[in-house]
Structure formats: structure tokens, C-alpha cells
């Protein structure tokens, strides 16, 4: 049987449908190879005294690893150690969860 040609395209993903689909398919593949990844989302935020969001870290804990996907600090708050504090908290959570590795995207 002859294989069909593959096309490679750049496509919009405004509603994140394609991103979600690709992510889910990779997760399915990984699960079939390595088993349950026990993934736990990690969301750590920094707020000012008024409760306004001034920084945040998004990541996951899985397979004994911390994966940091996003680290953001508001422009007016940069240079004050907030990013370092967010990373330190993520590392502490990872150690408490038994993680042995870390990755920063």
C-alpha cells in the first residue's frame, strides 16, 4: 500500500483547539510508553498588598520532575527578586513532591 503524501502547514489556533489536541496526543503516547505520569499542575502567584497579580509561575510536577513552562513578573515589579522567589517556591514544592529533576522552558 502506497503512503499518502503529508502536508505541513502553518495554521491559526485562536481557540487553542489544535494546541490541546497535539498536547493530548503526546500525553497519550507518553502514557503508552512510560505509564501514568501522575501530572500535577503547579500554579504559584505573587500579589501586591492590594491583592493584584504581579507575577506568576506555571508548571507541572510529573515523573519525579518539575517542568516550568511560564514565569512572568510585571514590568514595574522586576528586579526585586519576585521571579527568584517564584522559582524558589516551585523548587520547594518539587522537592516536597519527591522530584529529582527540573526543566525550564
C-alpha positions, -999 to 999 in steps of 0.1 A, spaced: 0 0 0 14 34 -10 16 60 17 -3 92 12 17 124 10 19 145 41 14 183 40 30 207 65 10 239 71 10 268 95 -25 272 109 -42 296 133 -51 283 167 -70 312 183 -92 289 204 -62 266 213 -81 235 199 -50 224 179 -26 230 208 -48 210 231 -52 182 206 -14 179 200 -7 181 237 -33 153 244 -19 131 217 17 134 231 4 127 266 -14 95 252 18 84 235 39 90 266 14 72 288 15 41 265 53 41 267 60 51 303 27 47 322 9 71 344 28 104 347 9 115 378 10 150 364 0 177 388 -3 213 377 17 239 396 4 275 398 23 299 420 14 336 421 28 368 436 4 395 447 9 430 460 -6 443 492 -38 452 473 -41 416 461 -33 424 425 -14 398 405 22 410 399 38 377 390 32 340 383 48 307 375 30 279 356 44 244 356 38 207 362 52 181 385 54 147 369 77 117 366 98 130 395 104 162 376 95 199 378 87 215 345 85 253 345 66 265 314 60 302 322 75 327 346 61 362 345 67 393 366 50 426 359 74 452 344 72 476 373 80 448 398 111 434 380 145 435 397 130 430 432 136 392 434 100 382 428 110 359 399 136 342 421 111 338 449 86 322 425 112 298 413 123 290 448 88 282 458 84 259 428 116 241 437 104 237 473 71 222 460 91 199 437 113 187 465 83 181 487 68 160 459 99 139 456 111 154 423 147 148 413 149 169 382 139 203 369 133 217 334 127 254 325 111 261 291 
